[in-house]
């Protein structure tokens, strides 16, 4: 399938729109992923903050316990008490933040146990200090236990921090990679879009320039056409003058030649020998032939000016009347097979002339046959009707079929068949005025067939 420029333009702009929509969709997708990654990074940072907060509170608990154990001063218990009150909240927040990480969840559970153990031990030691049950040996043992718990807590929190920092690095790297991929894809798509737009611009520019050139050429051709029309009009006027001259100036001497020849034959025939009488017959016959030729030429030239008066034509009635005029029914050697002809729509006078010329040719060119057979019929379709006439006459060589409908183009010698060589040219001109077609086919010695195609009324 050949793509027109308009279709190519539509395809190009469609690609451009598709690319822009792809950029918009991809931008939305990357932005959505970036937002999700950003949220996960923020959650990781909050996890680290909560972990460090838990560690800070445990340090406050441990420091408050130690200070009070050494001095008995209530001042050291204030951060100790506040840290115990707040640490549960931090741990719960931490557990909510790492709920999608089973390893961290398990570590949080372990952290809760260690924190509870640390708090219970710290409270127990403080209570003993308050009740003056403080003993150095017991204190040292409790302090060692507290130190072991804190060491376990630091180790666990360190592992939790490393886990979150690893996730943070991975998410930051993913975020950078997504942004980088988006930038590459975005610029690649934009470059492709711009390239398509440039190609479309060049195509539009070249097409516009070509159309402008074509319009200028059409304008020049129109100017030349107008000039040719003027010249043709002048030529037609000259042709009209020539036709007038032919119809009056040439006919008059021809009539004189024919008339004087007739006088010689009638009044002075006894003064001429046989050769003289033969010559007078030749003169009279050629004068009459010249008259017929002039009549045919005038009829042919008038076809250009004649207006079509179209109406429905009963082809059966028309052809039957023409056959009666030719008195074919009285000729036992001629057999006409007349089929049922479809109704035509055209100028009845002109179509009648077409049938007269075709039927007369069929009779003439099959006259050398003992049994002349002529077939006339039609074939109809939705848009047009084809009429045909076939004979079993001499036929003609198909290599000369293109000359058949030209003026003065004869495919047979004058001595064989009389004629002016204008009849088929008239047929072709009339059918062309009806926007139809004429064609022929034949075989030498087997006859010929002529087809006329006329458009239907609708």
Secondary structure as GFF3:
##gff-version 3
##sequence-region A 1 458
A	DSSP	alpha_helix	5	71	.	.	.	ID=ss1
A	DSSP	alpha_helix	75	97	.	.	.	ID=ss2
A	DSSP	alpha_helix	102	130	.	.	.	ID=ss3
A	DSSP	alpha_helix	136	245	.	.	.	ID=ss4
A	DSSP	pi_helix	246	250	.	.	.	ID=ss5
A	DSSP	alpha_helix	251	267	.	.	.	ID=ss6
A	DSSP	three_ten_helix	269	271	.	.	.	ID=ss7
A	DSSP	alpha_helix	274	302	.	.	.	ID=ss8
A	DSSP	beta_strand	310	313	.	.	.	ID=ss9
A	DSSP	alpha_helix	315	325	.	.	.	ID=ss10
A	DSSP	three_ten_helix	328	330	.	.	.	ID=ss11
A	DSSP	beta_strand	334	338	.	.	.	ID=ss12
A	DSSP	beta_strand	344	347	.	.	.	ID=ss13
A	DSSP	alpha_helix	348	365	.	.	.	ID=ss14
A	DSSP	beta_strand	372	380	.	.	.	ID=ss15
A	DSSP	beta_strand	384	391	.	.	.	ID=ss16
A	DSSP	three_ten_helix	398	403	.	.	.	ID=ss17
A	DSSP	alpha_helix	423	433	.	.	.	ID=ss18
A	DSSP	beta_strand	437	443	.	.	.	ID=ss19
A	DSSP	beta_strand	447	455	.	.	.	ID=ss20
###
